Amino acid sequence: MAGALPRRIIKETQRLMADPVPGISASPDDNNARYFHVMIAGPQDSPFAGGVFKLELFLPEEYPMAAPKVRFMTKIYHPNIDKLGRNLLGYS
C-alpha cells in the first residue's frame, strides 16, 4: 500500500473544493484520494458548447514530477484524444 497522501495533494484538493473553476466540477473518489471524477461543461462559442464531458483524473505516486493521467469517459471527437479517451500528446 502507498504511503500517506502528500500534503500538496491535500492542499490542492481543498483549494479545488473551496474555489472551483467555473464550468468544471471535480471531486476525489471516496476510496482513493488520488483519483478524481471530473465534469466539464463545453465552452460557449465552441463546437463543444452545450455538452457535458465526464473525465477521470489520476495523480500518480510521482506527482507533481509526473503529469496527472486524464481520460475522457464521454465519447468525444478531438484530434488529440484517441477512441479510448486517452490524450495523444504524450504528457498525460
Contacts in CASP RR format, 6 or more apart in sequence:
PFRMAT RR
TARGET T0000
AUTHOR 0000-0000-0000
METHOD contacts of the structure
MODEL  1
MAGALPRRIIKETQRLMADPVPGISASPDDNNARYFHVMIAGPQDSPFAG
GVFKLELFLPEEYPMAAPKVRFMTKIYHPNIDKLGRNLLGYS
2 61 0 8 1.000
5 33 0 8 1.000
5 34 0 8 1.000
6 63 0 8 1.000
8 64 0 8 1.000
9 33 0 8 1.000
9 34 0 8 1.000
9 59 0 8 1.000
9 63 0 8 1.000
10 33 0 8 1.000
13 28 0 8 1.000
13 33 0 8 1.000
16 26 0 8 1.000
17 27 0 8 1.000
20 26 0 8 1.000
23 40 0 8 1.000
23 41 0 8 1.000
23 42 0 8 1.000
24 38 0 8 1.000
24 39 0 8 1.000
24 40 0 8 1.000
24 41 0 8 1.000
25 38 0 8 1.000
25 39 0 8 1.000
26 36 0 8 1.000
26 37 0 8 1.000
26 38 0 8 1.000
26 39 0 8 1.000
26 57 0 8 1.000
27 36 0 8 1.000
27 37 0 8 1.000
28 34 0 8 1.000
28 35 0 8 1.000
28 36 0 8 1.000
28 37 0 8 1.000
29 35 0 8 1.000
29 36 0 8 1.000
29 37 0 8 1.000
34 58 0 8 1.000
34 59 0 8 1.000
34 60 0 8 1.000
34 63 0 8 1.000
35 56 0 8 1.000
35 57 0 8 1.000
35 58 0 8 1.000
35 59 0 8 1.000
36 56 0 8 1.000
36 57 0 8 1.000
36 58 0 8 1.000
36 59 0 8 1.000
37 54 0 8 1.000
37 56 0 8 1.000
38 54 0 8 1.000
38 55 0 8 1.000
38 56 0 8 1.000
38 57 0 8 1.000
39 52 0 8 1.000
39 53 0 8 1.000
39 54 0 8 1.000
39 55 0 8 1.000
40 52 0 8 1.000
40 53 0 8 1.000
40 55 0 8 1.000
41 50 0 8 1.000
41 51 0 8 1.000
41 52 0 8 1.000
41 53 0 8 1.000
42 48 0 8 1.000
42 49 0 8 1.000
42 50 0 8 1.000
42 51 0 8 1.000
42 52 0 8 1.000
42 53 0 8 1.000
43 49 0 8 1.000
48 76 0 8 1.000
52 74 0 8 1.000
53 72 0 8 1.000
53 74 0 8 1.000
53 76 0 8 1.000
54 72 0 8 1.000
54 73 0 8 1.000
54 74 0 8 1.000
55 70 0 8 1.000
55 71 0 8 1.000
55 72 0 8 1.000
55 73 0 8 1.000
55 74 0 8 1.000
56 70 0 8 1.000
56 71 0 8 1.000
56 73 0 8 1.000
57 68 0 8 1.000
57 69 0 8 1.000
57 70 0 8 1.000
58 68 0 8 1.000
58 69 0 8 1.000
58 70 0 8 1.000
59 68 0 8 1.000
60 66 0 8 1.000
60 68 0 8 1.000
60 69 0 8 1.000
67 91 0 8 1.000
67 92 0 8 1.000
68 92 0 8 1.000
69 92 0 8 1.000
70 87 0 8 1.000
70 92 0 8 1.000
71 84 0 8 1.000
71 85 0 8 1.000
71 86 0 8 1.000
71 87 0 8 1.000
72 81 0 8 1.000
72 85 0 8 1.000
72 86 0 8 1.000
73 85 0 8 1.000
75 85 0 8 1.000
76 85 0 8 1.000
79 88 0 8 1.000
80 87 0 8 1.000
80 88 0 8 1.000
80 89 0 8 1.000
81 87 0 8 1.000
81 88 0 8 1.000
82 88 0 8 1.000
86 92 0 8 1.000
END
